[in-house]
Amino acid sequence: MRGRAFSNSRSAVISLLLEQGVLSRAAIARQTGLSRAAISLSVTELIEEGLVREIGTSDSTGGRKPVLIRLGGDAKLVVGAGYEGNACHFVLVNLDGEVINRLVMPDSLPQNPRQIVAMVSHGVRTLLIGYPPKTLLGVGGSRSAASSMP
């Protein structure tokens, strides 16, 4: 089982990639003050999980060319759900923000929180048909201010 330091290095990698987009392992180690070994281990596991991918190399200052990494890919997907008017809108995106699929459920205004959960659950399951359950990274939701939803 991994400890807090490993969790912190994973978080540091993800945070820096969110902020800066593309970096090498060495640059992440320099910016975080964590060891190259800790960063390399974290990046390797994040790649295996499909959260990070290698995208090429950059110029070397003497030695091996640094391998550049960034967040993204199709290994993990996210669902966005939103109510607008009397319809529930769903979108399935990959970690690059590319839309994989959309679903609109018209005339689907739920009347209570239990119905909201059931509606979102149904929409998520529908969008994920054909994908392994572990592909789903998360679900986010919203509603318009004009909505009369509870």
ZAMARGU-4260 file (C-alpha; in steps of 0.2 Angstrom, whole numbers, plus 5000, padded with zeros to 4 digits):
<rodrens>
0) 5000/5000/5000 | 5007/5017/4995 | 5009/5030/5009 | 5005/5049/5010 | 5021/5054/5001
5) 5016/5044/4986 | 4999/5052/4986 | 5007/5069/4987 | 5018/5066/4972 | 5003/5060/4962
10) 4994/5076/4967 | 5009/5086/4963 | 5011/5079/4945 | 4992/5081/4941 | 4992/5099/4948
15) 5007/5104/4938 | 5001/5096/4922 | 4984/5105/4925 | 4993/5122/4927 | 5006/5120/4914
20) 5000/5108/4901 | 5016/5099/4896 | 5031/5095/4906 | 5045/5082/4908 | 5047/5071/4923
25) 5063/5081/4927 | 5054/5098/4926 | 5040/5091/4938 | 5054/5085/4950 | 5063/5102/4950
30) 5047/5112/4952 | 5040/5101/4966 | 5056/5098/4975 | 5052/5079/4975 | 5064/5066/4970
35) 5065/5061/4952 | 5062/5043/4957 | 5046/5048/4966 | 5040/5058/4951 | 5044/5044/4939
40) 5035/5031/4949 | 5020/5042/4950 | 5020/5046/4932 | 5022/5028/4927 | 5007/5023/4937
45) 4997/5038/4930 | 5001/5032/4913 | 4995/5014/4917 | 4979/5022/4924 | 4977/5032/4908
50) 4977/5049/4916 | 4993/5054/4909 | 5002/5051/4892 | 5018/5053/4884 | 5018/5065/4869
55) 5036/5066/4863 | 5052/5073/4868 | 5060/5090/4869 | 5077/5097/4866 | 5091/5090/4877
60) 5103/5101/4887 | 5116/5087/4886 | 5111/5069/4889 | 5094/5060/4885 | 5080/5070/4878
65) 5067/5073/4891 | 5050/5064/4887 | 5036/5076/4888 | 5020/5071/4897 | 5002/5078/4899
70) 4985/5074/4906 | 4973/5067/4894 | 4968/5052/4883 | 4953/5041/4881 | 4957/5029/4895
75) 4946/5039/4907 | 4929/5048/4904 | 4919/5061/4913 | 4900/5064/4912 | 4893/5081/4913
80) 4874/5082/4917 | 4863/5098/4917 | 4845/5102/4918 | 4839/5116/4907 | 4821/5120/4905
85) 4812/5103/4905 | 4826/5093/4898 | 4841/5084/4905 | 4857/5086/4895 | 4872/5074/4896
90) 4889/5075/4888 | 4903/5061/4889 | 4920/5068/4887 | 4938/5061/4887 | 4952/5069/4897
95) 4956/5080/4882 | 4939/5088/4883 | 4934/5080/4867 | 4915/5076/4866 | 4913/5057/4864
100) 4894/5057/4865 | 4879/5067/4870 | 4861/5063/4876 | 4846/5074/4879 | 4831/5068/4889
105) 4817/5080/4885 | 4802/5082/4896 | 4812/5074/4910 | 4810/5087/4925 | 4812/5077/4941
110) 4800/5081/4955 | 4812/5076/4970 | 4830/5072/4974 | 4827/5053/4972 | 4821/5056/4954
115) 4836/5067/4951 | 4848/5053/4956 | 4838/5041/4946 | 4838/5052/4930 | 4857/5056/4931
120) 4861/5037/4935 | 4851/5032/4920 | 4859/5045/4909 | 4876/5040/4914 | 4873/5022/4912
125) 4866/5025/4894 | 4882/5035/4889 | 4894/5022/4896 | 4886/5007/4886 | 4901/4998/4878
130) 4914/5006/4891 | 4921/4996/4906 | 4914/5003/4922 | 4931/5008/4928 | 4932/5020/4913
135) 4921/5033/4922 | 4932/5045/4932 | 4918/5056/4938 | 4901/5065/4935 | 4897/5083/4937
140) 4881/5092/4937 | 4872/5109/4935 | 4856/5117/4932 | 4851/5133/4925 | 4845/5147/4937
145) 4828/5147/4927 | 4825/5129/4930 | 4810/5125/4941 | 4818/5109/4947 | 4818/5106/4966
</rodrens>
